[in-house]
Amino acid sequence: MPDTPEESAAKVDSDNCLDISLQPEASHIRTSDGREISFSRAFLTIRNTGDSEVVTVEPHATLGQEGGTVQDVTSSFSQLSYSPIPPAGIARWDVYDLLIPAHPGAASKIHMFGYRAALNWRFELAAWAEYRPSGSSIAIQTPVSRWALRWSVANLATGEVELTIEDLKC
């Protein structure tokens, strides 16, 4: 007898062994005048919380810039897509380095103005993954995770840039 939609949803939730998170991390960035300033980066992380290797993983993401259109930026993950993730293993992407330049509007501004082009804009990031655990022939999709992020100057004297991440509930 086929599963009911509720049973199918419960099976996907119980089988979900990938945790997707977005976390800030302290870093530095070189300015156009050669100085290095403190710059918080956002790292999108997919962690295998299951007991078996995740044989295939296809991350997906969309990025919307305040006042602009939402762009599918899945292609930004291409160099790390489809790699097995062992139990407790992770895959990580720097949102600034990979996703923001993939957004055409932000990319052109960053090319012309550097990191300052991303300051004070509100970005919305949605991420999910389709994956197949070892020994399974069924692909599973994670729930969609959503965040709003904004870089701003924390200290005018030093130019230090901080990152605010807000978890958006679906």
Secondary structure, DSSP 8 states (H G I E B T S, - for coil): ----HHHHHHHHHHH--EEEEEEEEEEEEE-TTS-EEEEEEEEEEEEE-SSS-EEEEEEEEEEEETTS-EEE-GGGGTTTTT--B-TT-EEEEEIIIIIGGGSHHHHHHHHHHGGGGGBT--EEEEEEEEEEETT----EE---EEEEEEEEEEETTTTEEEEEEEEE--
